[in-house]
Amino acid sequence: MLFGGVLMDLEIYDKNYELLGVLDNFELLKWNRRYYIPGKFEITCPLTTDNLELLKKGNIIYKSGDEAGFIDYRNIKLSSLGNEVLYIKGEFLTGFLGRRIIWDQLCYTGTVEGLCRKIVEENCINPKNLNRRIPLLSLGALKNFSEAIEYQNSYGNIINELEGLSRSYGMGYKVKFNYDLRMLEFEVYKGLDRTDSQNINDKALFSRQYENILEQDYIESLVDYRNTALIAGEGEGTNRKMASIEKGIGLERYEFYVDARDLRSTKQVGDSEVVIPDNEYTSMLTQRGYSKLEEHKEVLCFDSVINTSAYQESLIYKTDYDLGDIVTVYDEKWNITVDTRITEVEEIYQNSGMSINVIFGNDMPTIYNKIKRM
């Protein structure tokens, strides 16, 4: 099926990754890739017997490359004109990880990449309770990123933990669909620095002056911003273990409190419980504080519709820029220049062709995200 010259057929698989058929008569596909959280998709298609059979809850939709998602929502609609439409929504396969929690206490000192892999390994791939295993999931290639961390958590939802680590350290994560082997692979990855100020990678500059932005919406907000945290750990009253992260003075200081009493000052080593040294425990409290501060960053966001028309100087999607890359966005008239990460890319396929909506930077927190923090 062609959308503005782009060939797009969707292969549909069952839960065991056996091919069921091809969806080639949809009217609209929104494929939303995300860096810090699992992507999502929406499909609108005619209501036919074949489509009803193919697009069942739990079935897998494979788009291209290593990207696939599972259906978790169906809606059948009858319009005032008598047209019957099937509306489908779902998440990318990374969303499978959100069905698991960190079952036991996890204490870790090492790299952030190693921690992410350990969380998934112990709770999704090789858990003690085999009923918790996610079928056909394995660890992908180790990238050897060097960022270090001291970490402790019990019972946290895995997607929430991975999101916090991802936002704190600028790393993405995903569950890839290995098409040839019909396997799933978890990996941590990083976007490239393509800003105007560096000379290592090809630069990606977005501006209406370059005619590669059709529409844009710029937001800056301090509504949810905090830069100073008081973190309270284990203990009661004056014996409670405390740490703080302090930035800013006067009206430039935005404080908030982090309750981290779930962080224990002991850890299990074999059959013995060992006391964690004070400096390590303080480091864990501080890490929790930085993670929470990431949820309260200043919002600087360009929500833009990218011009994908092919002309000589145009930036080519997935070649000159991609999800996770850090790029330069500027507008001369608005007097704004920012080096910012591409945190979301929404690909839209419909009869009129393909378009791309890109979010540069951290968007405004939704009501759902605010509730999730609580």
QUIDA-V206590 format. One record per pair of residues at least 24 apart in sequence whose ideal C-beta (glycine too) atoms are under 10 Angstrom apart, sorted by the first residue. I is the first residue (numbers start at 1). J is the second residue. D is the distance in Angstrom with one decimal. If there is no record, write none. Layout:
# QUIDA-V206590
i;j;d
I;J;D
I;J;D
This chain:
# QUIDA-V206590
i;j;d
1;25;7.2
1;26;7.6
1;29;9.7
1;349;8.5
1;351;9.7
2;349;9.8
2;351;9.6
2;353;9.2
2;354;9.8
3;28;9.8
3;29;8.2
3;347;9.8
3;348;9.0
3;349;4.4
3;350;6.7
3;351;7.3
3;352;8.2
3;353;5.7
3;354;5.0
3;355;9.5
4;308;8.5
4;309;10.0
4;349;8.3
4;350;8.9
4;351;8.9
4;352;7.0
4;353;2.5
4;354;5.0
4;355;8.4
5;310;9.0
5;353;7.5
5;354;8.1
6;308;9.5
6;347;9.3
6;349;7.0
6;353;7.6
6;354;4.8
7;64;9.6
8;63;7.8
8;64;8.1
8;347;9.4
8;349;5.4
8;354;7.9
9;62;9.8
9;63;9.2
9;64;9.4
10;41;9.4
10;43;7.7
10;45;9.6
10;54;9.2
10;55;9.6
10;61;5.4
10;62;6.9
10;63;6.1
10;64;9.2
10;68;9.6
10;69;9.9
10;349;9.7
11;54;10.0
11;60;8.6
11;61;7.5
11;62;4.4
11;63;8.3
11;64;9.5
11;68;8.7
11;179;8.8
12;51;9.6
12;53;9.4
12;54;4.7
12;55;7.0
12;56;9.0
12;59;5.7
12;60;7.0
12;61;6.0
12;62;7.7
12;71;8.9
13;54;9.9
13;59;6.6
13;60;4.1
13;61;7.9
13;62;6.4
13;68;7.9
13;70;9.6
13;177;9.0
13;182;8.0
14;54;9.9
14;56;8.4
14;58;7.9
14;59;5.9
14;60;7.2
15;56;9.7
15;58;5.4
15;59;7.2
15;60;7.2
15;70;8.3
15;135;8.3
16;60;9.3
16;135;7.9
16;136;8.4
16;182;8.4
17;60;6.5
17;62;9.0
17;68;9.0
17;135;9.0
17;136;6.8
17;177;8.2
17;178;9.7
17;179;9.5
17;181;9.4
17;182;4.2
17;183;8.2
17;184;8.7
18;60;9.6
18;182;8.2
19;60;9.7
19;62;8.9
19;182;9.1
20;53;7.9
20;54;5.8
20;55;9.6
20;56;9.0
20;59;6.9
20;60;9.0
21;50;7.2
21;51;9.7
21;53;8.2
21;54;5.3
22;50;10.0
22;54;8.5
22;62;9.8
23;50;8.7
23;51;7.0
23;54;6.0
23;55;7.1
23;61;7.6
23;88;9.3
25;50;8.6
25;51;7.4
26;51;8.4
26;55;9.5
26;86;9.0
26;88;8.7
26;349;8.0
26;350;9.0
27;85;7.9
27;86;9.9
27;349;9.5
27;350;6.7
27;351;7.0
28;85;9.8
28;87;9.3
28;348;7.5
28;349;7.1
28;350;4.9
28;351;8.5
29;61;9.4
29;63;8.3
29;88;9.6
29;347;7.7
29;348;7.2
29;349;4.3
29;350;7.6
29;354;9.3
30;89;9.2
30;346;6.1
30;347;7.4
30;348;5.4
30;349;8.0
30;350;9.1
30;357;9.1
31;61;9.4
31;63;6.2
31;64;9.3
31;67;7.7
31;69;8.4
31;92;9.1
31;345;8.6
31;346;7.2
31;347;4.3
31;348;7.8
31;349;7.4
32;69;9.8
32;91;9.8
32;92;8.7
32;344;6.5
32;345;7.5
32;346;4.5
32;347;7.7
32;348;9.2
32;357;8.6
32;359;9.7
33;67;7.4
33;92;7.8
33;172;9.8
33;174;9.1
33;322;8.8
33;323;4.9
33;324;9.2
33;342;9.3
33;343;9.8
33;344;6.8
33;345;4.7
33;346;7.6
33;347;7.3
33;358;10.0
34;91;9.9
34;92;8.0
34;94;8.8
34;163;9.8
34;172;8.6
34;174;9.3
34;323;7.5
34;324;9.7
34;343;7.0
34;344;5.1
34;345;8.2
34;346;9.3
34;359;8.9
35;163;10.0
35;166;7.3
35;167;9.2
35;170;9.1
35;171;8.8
35;172;4.5
35;173;8.8
35;174;9.1
35;189;9.2
35;190;9.7
35;191;7.1
35;322;10.0
35;323;5.6
35;324;4.8
35;325;9.5
35;341;6.9
35;342;7.2
35;343;4.9
35;344;7.1
35;345;8.9
35;359;9.5
36;162;8.6
36;163;5.4
36;164;9.1
36;165;9.6
36;166;4.8
36;167;5.4
36;170;9.5
36;171;9.0
36;172;7.0
36;173;8.5
36;294;9.5
36;324;9.4
36;341;9.4
36;343;6.4
36;344;8.8
36;362;8.7
37;91;9.3
37;92;9.5
37;94;8.1
37;95;8.8
37;98;9.2
37;159;7.0
37;160;9.4
37;162;8.7
37;163;5.4
37;166;8.2
37;167;9.3
37;172;9.8
37;173;9.5
37;343;9.3
37;344;9.1
37;369;9.3
38;69;8.5
38;90;9.9
38;91;5.0
38;92;4.9
38;93;8.0
38;94;4.0
38;95;4.1
38;96;8.6
38;97;7.8
38;98;7.1
38;159;6.7
38;162;9.5
38;163;9.1
38;173;9.3
38;174;8.1
38;175;8.3
39;67;7.6
39;69;7.0
39;90;9.6
39;91;7.0
39;92;3.9
39;93;9.2
39;94;7.2
39;95;8.3
39;174;8.2
39;323;8.8
39;344;8.3
39;345;8.9
39;346;9.3
40;69;7.4
40;72;9.5
40;89;7.0
40;90;6.9
40;91;5.3
40;92;6.9
40;95;8.1
40;344;10.0
40;346;9.3
41;67;9.3
41;68;9.7
41;69;5.2
41;70;9.7
41;71;9.0
41;88;8.0
41;89;7.1
41;90;5.6
41;91;7.8
41;92;7.5
41;346;9.7
41;347;9.2
42;73;9.0
42;87;7.4
42;88;6.9
42;89;5.1
42;90;8.2
42;346;9.8
42;348;9.6
43;69;9.9
43;71;8.7
43;86;8.0
43;87;7.4
43;88;4.2
43;89;7.8
43;90;8.4
43;349;9.6
44;75;9.7
44;77;9.1
44;85;6.1
44;86;7.5
44;87;5.6
44;88;7.8
44;350;8.8
45;85;7.4
45;86;5.3
45;87;8.3
45;88;7.4
46;83;8.1
46;84;7.4
46;85;6.8
46;86;7.0
47;76;6.1
47;77;8.4
47;78;8.7
47;83;8.4
47;84;3.8
47;85;6.0
47;86;4.7
47;87;9.5
48;84;8.9
48;86;8.0
51;86;5.5
51;88;9.0
52;76;8.3
52;86;6.8
54;86;9.8
54;88;9.8
55;86;6.4
55;87;9.7
55;88;5.2
55;90;9.6
56;88;9.7
57;88;9.3
57;90;8.7
58;90;9.4
59;88;9.5
59;90;8.9
60;90;9.0
60;93;7.5
60;177;7.7
60;182;9.9
61;88;8.2
61;90;6.8
61;92;9.6
61;93;9.8
61;177;10.0
62;93;9.6
62;177;6.1
62;179;6.9
63;92;9.6
63;177;9.2
63;347;8.8
63;349;9.7
64;179;9.3
65;176;8.5
65;177;8.6
65;179;8.4
65;318;8.7
66;93;9.4
66;140;9.4
66;174;8.0
66;175;9.1
66;176;3.8
66;177;5.5
66;178;7.1
66;179;7.3
66;184;9.7
66;185;7.9
66;187;9.5
67;92;6.7
67;93;8.4
67;94;9.9
67;174;8.4
67;175;10.0
67;176;7.8
67;177;6.8
67;347;10.0
68;92;7.1
68;93;5.4
68;94;10.0
68;175;8.8
68;176;8.4
68;177;3.9
68;178;9.9
68;179;8.5
68;184;8.7
69;93;6.3
69;94;8.9
69;95;7.7
69;177;9.1
70;95;7.0
70;96;7.4
91;159;9.8
92;174;7.2
92;175;7.4
92;176;9.7
92;177;9.1
93;134;9.6
93;137;9.0
93;174;8.1
93;175;4.4
93;176;7.8
93;177;6.1
93;184;6.1
93;185;9.9
93;186;9.6
94;159;7.7
94;162;8.6
94;172;9.8
94;173;7.0
94;174;5.1
94;175;4.4
94;176;8.9
94;184;9.5
94;186;8.2
95;159;7.2
95;175;8.3
96;124;7.7
96;134;5.6
96;135;9.6
96;137;7.4
96;158;9.5
96;159;9.3
96;175;6.3
96;184;7.7
96;186;9.6
97;123;8.4
97;124;6.2
97;134;7.7
97;137;8.8
97;157;8.8
97;158;4.7
97;159;5.4
97;160;10.0
97;161;9.4
97;162;6.9
97;173;8.6
97;174;9.9
97;175;6.8
97;186;7.7
98;157;6.3
98;158;6.6
98;159;3.8
98;160;8.0
98;162;9.2
98;163;9.7
99;124;8.7
99;132;9.3
99;134;7.8
99;157;9.1
99;158;8.3
99;159;8.8
100;124;5.5
100;127;8.2
100;132;6.4
100;133;9.8
100;134;7.5
100;157;7.8
100;158;4.9
100;159;8.7
101;132;9.5
101;153;9.6
101;154;8.9
101;155;5.4
101;156;6.4
101;157;5.5
101;158;6.5
101;159;9.9
101;160;9.1
101;161;9.0
102;152;10.0
102;153;5.3
102;154;6.2
102;155;6.1
102;156;5.1
102;157;8.2
102;158;6.7
102;160;9.9
102;161;6.7
103;127;6.9
103;128;7.8
103;129;7.5
103;132;7.1
103;154;8.5
103;155;7.6
104;128;8.2
104;153;9.9
104;154;6.9
104;155;8.8
104;268;8.2
105;152;7.1
105;153;7.8
105;154;4.6
105;155;8.8
105;262;9.6
105;263;9.8
105;264;6.8
105;266;9.2
105;267;6.7
105;268;6.4
106;151;7.3
106;152;6.7
106;153;5.4
106;154;7.0
106;155;9.8
106;156;8.7
106;161;9.1
106;267;9.2
107;150;8.5
107;151;7.4
107;152;4.9
107;153;8.7
107;154;9.6
107;263;9.6
107;264;8.5
107;266;9.3
107;267;4.2
107;268;8.2
107;269;9.0
107;274;9.4
107;276;7.3
107;280;9.0
107;284;8.3
108;149;7.3
108;150;7.4
108;151;4.7
108;152;7.4
108;153;8.7
108;267;9.8
108;284;9.6
109;148;8.0
109;149;7.6
109;150;5.0
109;151;7.6
109;152;9.8
109;280;7.4
109;283;8.8
109;284;9.4
110;148;7.0
110;149;7.1
110;150;8.7
110;151;8.7
111;142;9.8
111;143;9.9
111;144;8.1
111;145;6.3
111;146;6.3
111;147;6.2
111;148;6.0
111;149;7.1
111;169;9.7
111;188;9.5
112;145;6.8
112;146;9.0
112;147;4.5
112;148;7.3
112;149;5.0
112;151;8.6
112;165;5.8
112;166;8.9
112;168;8.0
112;169;4.9
112;170;9.7
112;171;6.5
112;188;7.8
113;142;7.2
113;143;6.2
113;144;7.4
113;145;4.4
113;146;8.5
113;147;7.4
113;149;9.6
113;165;9.4
113;169;8.9
113;171;7.1
113;173;9.2
113;187;9.1
113;188;4.7
113;189;9.4
113;190;9.5
114;142;8.3
114;144;9.4
114;145;8.8
114;147;9.8
114;148;9.5
114;149;8.8
114;188;9.1
115;147;9.7
115;148;9.7
115;149;5.9
115;150;9.6
115;151;5.7
115;153;9.7
115;161;9.0
115;162;9.5
115;165;6.8
115;169;9.9
115;188;9.4
116;145;9.6
116;149;9.9
116;158;9.5
116;161;8.5
116;162;5.9
116;165;6.1
116;166;8.1
116;169;9.5
116;171;7.7
116;173;5.9
116;186;8.1
116;187;9.1
116;188;5.1
117;142;7.4
117;173;9.5
117;186;7.2
117;187;8.4
117;188;7.1
118;151;9.5
119;151;9.3
119;153;8.4
119;156;8.9
119;158;6.0
119;161;6.3
119;162;7.0
119;165;8.7
119;186;9.6
120;158;7.0
120;162;8.1
120;173;8.7
120;175;8.7
120;186;4.9
120;187;9.7
120;188;9.6
121;186;8.5
123;158;6.1
123;161;9.9
124;158;7.2
124;175;9.3
124;184;9.6
124;186;7.7
125;184;9.6
125;186;7.8
134;175;8.8
134;184;7.4
134;186;9.4
135;183;9.7
135;184;8.4
136;177;9.8
136;178;8.9
136;181;8.7
136;182;7.0
136;183;5.1
136;184;5.3
136;185;9.5
137;175;7.0
137;183;7.8
137;184;4.5
137;185;7.7
137;186;6.5
138;178;8.8
138;181;9.5
138;183;6.3
138;184;7.1
138;185;5.8
138;186;7.4
139;185;7.1
139;186;5.7
139;187;7.5
139;188;9.9
140;174;8.9
140;175;8.8
140;176;6.4
140;178;8.7
140;183;9.8
140;184;9.1
140;185;3.7
140;186;5.9
140;187;3.5
140;188;8.6
140;189;9.1
141;185;8.1
141;187;6.1
141;188;9.6
141;189;9.4
142;187;8.4
142;188;8.7
143;171;9.1
143;187;7.3
143;188;6.3
143;189;6.7
143;190;7.5
145;169;8.3
145;170;9.9
145;171;6.7
145;188;6.7
145;189;9.0
145;190;6.8
147;171;7.6
147;190;9.9
149;283;8.9
149;284;9.3
149;287;6.3
149;290;9.8
149;291;10.0
150;276;9.3
150;279;9.4
150;280;5.9
150;281;8.9
150;282;9.4
150;283;4.4
150;284;5.3
150;285;9.8
150;286;8.7
150;287;6.1
151;263;9.6
151;283;9.2
151;284;6.6
151;287;6.1
151;288;8.8
151;291;9.3
152;233;9.9
152;260;9.3
152;262;8.4
152;263;5.2
152;264;6.9
152;265;9.5
152;267;7.4
152;276;8.0
152;280;9.3
152;281;8.5
152;283;10.0
152;284;5.0
152;285;9.5
152;287;8.7
152;288;8.5
153;262;7.7
153;263;8.1
153;284;9.4
153;288;8.9
154;262;6.2
154;263;8.8
154;264;7.8
155;262;7.8
156;262;8.7
157;372;8.9
159;372;9.9
160;372;6.9
160;373;9.2
161;291;9.0
162;186;9.6
162;188;8.8
163;291;9.6
163;294;9.2
163;295;9.3
163;369;9.6
163;372;9.4
164;287;9.7
164;288;9.1
164;290;9.3
164;291;4.5
164;292;8.2
164;294;6.7
164;295;7.7
165;287;9.5
165;291;7.5
165;294;9.3
166;294;9.2
166;324;9.9
167;290;9.9
167;291;7.9
167;293;9.8
167;294;4.3
167;295;7.6
167;297;8.2
167;343;9.4
167;362;8.0
168;287;8.1
168;290;5.8
168;291;5.4
168;292;9.6
168;293;8.5
168;294;5.0
168;295;9.8
169;290;9.6
169;291;9.9
169;294;9.3
170;324;8.7
170;326;8.4
170;341;7.2
171;324;8.6
172;323;7.3
172;324;4.8
172;341;9.5
172;343;9.2
174;323;9.5
174;324;9.9
189;323;9.6
189;324;6.9
190;324;6.6
190;325;9.3
190;326;9.6
191;321;9.0
191;322;6.9
191;323;6.9
191;324;2.7
191;325;4.1
191;326;6.2
191;327;9.0
191;341;6.4
191;342;6.8
191;343;9.4
192;321;8.6
192;322;7.9
192;324;7.8
192;325;5.0
192;326;7.3
192;327;9.2
193;325;7.6
193;326;5.0
193;327;8.8
193;339;8.6
193;341;9.6
194;315;9.3
194;320;7.7
194;321;6.2
194;322;9.2
194;325;5.1
194;326;6.4
194;327;5.0
194;328;7.8
194;339;9.4
194;342;9.3
195;325;9.1
195;326;5.6
195;327;6.3
195;328;4.9
195;329;9.7
195;338;9.6
195;339;4.4
195;340;8.7
195;341;10.0
196;327;8.6
196;328;4.2
196;329;10.0
196;330;8.4
196;337;8.4
196;339;7.5
197;328;7.7
197;339;6.9
198;326;8.8
198;328;9.6
198;339;9.2
201;320;9.8
201;325;8.4
201;326;9.5
202;315;9.2
202;319;9.1
202;320;6.3
202;321;9.0
203;315;9.4
203;320;8.8
203;321;9.6
203;327;8.1
203;328;7.2
204;315;5.7
204;320;5.6
204;321;4.2
204;322;9.2
204;325;6.5
204;326;8.8
204;327;4.2
204;328;7.2
204;329;9.3
204;342;8.7
205;315;8.0
205;320;10.0
205;321;9.7
205;327;7.1
205;328;4.9
205;329;7.8
205;330;7.3
205;337;9.8
206;302;7.8
206;304;6.8
206;306;7.5
206;307;9.6
206;315;7.5
206;321;8.1
206;327;6.2
206;328;7.2
206;329;4.6
206;330;7.8
206;331;9.4
206;340;9.6
206;342;9.5
206;358;8.0
206;360;7.4
207;304;10.0
207;328;8.5
207;329;7.0
207;330;5.2
207;331;6.2
207;332;7.3
207;336;9.9
207;337;9.1
208;304;9.2
208;307;9.0
208;330;9.5
208;331;6.5
208;332;8.6
208;333;8.3
208;334;9.6
209;330;8.1
209;331;7.8
209;332;5.8
209;333;8.8
210;307;9.0
210;313;7.4
210;314;8.7
210;315;8.4
210;330;9.4
211;307;6.1
211;309;8.5
211;311;8.2
211;313;8.5
211;314;8.1
212;304;9.2
212;306;6.4
212;307;5.0
212;308;8.7
212;309;8.9
212;311;9.5
212;313;8.4
212;314;6.0
212;315;5.6
212;320;9.8
212;321;9.7
213;302;8.5
213;304;5.1
213;305;7.1
213;306;6.5
213;307;6.5
213;329;8.1
213;331;8.4
213;358;8.8
214;304;7.9
214;305;4.5
214;306;7.1
214;307;5.0
214;308;9.2
214;309;9.2
214;355;8.5
214;356;9.8
214;357;9.9
215;303;8.6
215;304;6.6
215;305;4.1
215;306;9.3
215;307;9.5
215;357;8.8
216;302;5.7
216;303;7.0
216;304;4.4
216;305;7.4
216;306;9.7
216;329;8.3
216;331;7.2
216;334;8.9
216;336;9.8
216;358;9.5
216;360;9.1
217;301;8.1
217;302;7.3
217;303;4.4
217;304;7.5
217;305;9.2
217;359;9.7
218;300;8.3
218;301;7.1
218;302;5.5
218;303;7.9
218;304;9.0
218;329;8.9
218;331;7.5
218;334;6.7
218;336;6.3
218;338;8.9
218;360;9.3
218;361;9.4
219;299;5.8
219;300;7.6
219;301;4.6
219;302;8.2
219;303;7.4
219;361;8.6
219;362;9.9
219;363;7.8
219;364;6.4
220;298;7.2
220;299;6.3
220;300;5.3
220;301;7.7
220;336;8.8
220;338;9.5
220;361;9.4
221;298;7.1
221;299;4.1
221;300;8.4
221;301;8.4
221;364;6.4
221;365;9.7
222;254;7.8
222;296;9.9
222;297;10.0
222;298;5.8
222;299;7.9
223;296;9.9
223;298;9.5
223;299;7.6
223;364;8.0
223;365;9.0
224;254;9.7
224;295;8.1
224;296;5.5
224;297;8.2
224;298;8.8
224;299;7.3
224;364;7.9
224;365;5.7
224;369;9.7
224;370;7.8
224;373;9.9
225;254;5.6
225;256;9.9
225;293;9.6
225;296;5.9
225;297;6.8
225;298;4.8
225;299;7.7
226;253;9.6
226;254;4.6
226;255;6.9
226;256;4.5
226;257;9.8
226;258;9.8
226;292;8.1
226;293;6.3
226;295;8.6
226;296;3.9
226;297;8.6
226;298;9.6
227;252;7.9
227;253;6.9
227;254;5.0
227;255;8.2
227;256;9.2
227;293;6.9
227;296;8.1
227;297;8.9
227;298;8.6
228;252;9.8
228;253;5.5
228;254;6.3
228;255;4.5
228;256;7.4
228;289;9.3
228;293;8.5
229;254;9.8
229;255;7.5
229;256;6.0
229;257;7.5
229;258;5.3
229;260;9.8
229;285;9.5
229;286;8.8
229;288;8.7
229;289;4.0
229;290;7.9
229;291;9.7
229;292;6.2
229;293;5.8
229;296;8.8
230;255;6.9
230;256;7.7
230;257;5.3
230;258;7.0
230;259;10.0
230;289;8.2
231;257;8.1
231;258;4.4
231;259;8.4
231;260;5.3
231;263;8.9
231;282;9.2
231;284;9.4
231;285;4.5
231;286;6.9
231;287;9.3
231;288;5.9
231;289;4.3
231;290;9.4
231;292;8.0
232;257;7.1
232;258;7.0
232;259;6.0
232;260;6.3
232;261;6.8
232;263;9.7
232;285;8.2
233;258;9.4
233;259;9.0
233;260;5.0
233;261;6.4
233;262;8.7
233;263;5.1
233;264;8.6
233;265;7.4
233;281;6.8
233;282;8.5
233;284;7.9
233;285;5.0
233;288;8.3
234;260;8.3
234;261;6.0
234;262;8.6
234;263;6.5
234;264;6.0
234;265;5.1
234;266;8.9
234;276;9.9
234;281;8.0
234;285;9.3
235;261;8.1
235;265;8.2
236;261;9.2
241;265;6.7
241;278;8.0
241;281;6.4
241;282;7.5
241;284;9.9
241;285;6.9
242;282;8.8
242;285;7.6
243;281;8.6
243;282;5.1
243;283;8.4
243;284;8.7
243;285;3.8
243;286;5.1
243;287;9.5
243;288;8.5
243;289;6.6
244;285;8.9
244;286;8.3
244;289;7.5
245;285;9.5
245;286;6.4
245;287;10.0
245;288;9.9
245;289;4.7
245;290;6.5
245;292;9.2
245;293;6.6
247;293;8.9
254;293;9.8
254;296;7.9
254;298;9.5
256;289;9.5
256;292;7.7
256;293;8.5
256;295;10.0
256;296;6.9
257;292;9.5
258;285;8.3
258;288;6.2
258;289;5.5
258;290;9.9
258;291;8.8
258;292;5.0
258;293;8.8
259;288;9.6
259;292;9.8
260;284;8.1
260;285;5.7
260;286;9.9
260;287;9.6
260;288;4.7
260;289;7.8
260;291;9.8
260;292;8.7
262;288;9.0
263;287;9.3
263;288;6.5
292;373;8.0
294;362;8.9
295;362;9.9
295;365;7.4
295;369;7.8
295;370;8.9
295;372;9.3
295;373;5.7
296;365;8.6
296;373;8.9
297;361;9.5
297;362;5.7
297;365;9.5
298;361;9.8
298;362;8.3
299;361;7.6
299;362;6.0
299;363;7.0
299;364;5.5
299;365;8.1
300;329;9.9
300;336;9.2
300;338;6.0
300;340;6.7
300;360;8.6
300;361;4.8
300;362;7.1
300;363;9.9
301;338;9.4
301;340;8.2
301;343;8.7
301;359;6.5
301;360;6.9
301;361;4.4
301;362;6.3
301;363;5.0
301;364;7.0
302;327;9.9
302;329;5.0
302;330;9.6
302;331;8.6
302;336;8.3
302;338;7.2
302;340;7.0
302;342;9.9
302;358;8.0
302;359;7.4
302;360;4.1
302;361;6.2
302;363;9.9
303;344;8.9
303;346;9.9
303;357;7.2
303;358;7.8
303;359;5.4
303;360;7.8
303;361;9.0
303;363;7.3
303;364;9.8
304;329;7.5
304;342;10.0
304;356;9.0
304;357;7.2
304;358;5.2
304;359;7.8
304;360;6.6
305;346;9.6
305;348;9.6
305;355;6.6
305;356;7.4
305;357;5.5
305;358;7.9
306;345;8.7
306;355;7.8
306;356;4.5
306;357;7.4
306;358;5.4
307;355;9.3
307;356;8.9
308;347;9.9
308;353;8.6
308;354;6.8
308;355;6.8
308;356;5.7
317;345;7.8
317;347;8.5
317;354;9.5
317;356;6.0
317;358;8.9
318;345;9.1
321;345;9.1
321;358;8.5
323;358;8.9
325;360;10.0
326;360;9.4
327;358;9.2
327;360;7.0
328;360;9.5
329;358;9.3
329;360;5.1
329;361;8.3
